[in-house]
Amino acid sequence: HVCNASENSKGIHIKKNDAKVKLF
């Protein structure tokens, strides 16, 4: 998975460019 995003150790994926939050 490649995108402009930050990931934390709990698997919460926050995309900075569209502010969407996804749970892995």
C-alpha positions in Angstrom: 0.0 0.0 0.0 1.6 3.3 -1.1 0.0 6.6 -0.4 0.7 9.9 1.4 -0.3 8.6 4.8 0.8 7.9 8.4 0.4 4.6 10.1 0.5 3.8 13.8 1.1 0.5 15.5 -2.6 -0.1 16.1 -3.3 -0.4 12.3 -5.1 2.9 12.0 -4.3 4.4 8.6 -4.8 8.2 8.1 -4.5 9.6 4.7 -3.2 13.2 4.9 -4.3 14.2 1.5 -8.0 13.4 1.9 -8.3 13.0 5.7 -9.9 9.5 5.5 -9.3 7.0 8.2 -9.2 3.3 7.5 -8.8 0.4 9.9 -6.6 -2.4 8.6 
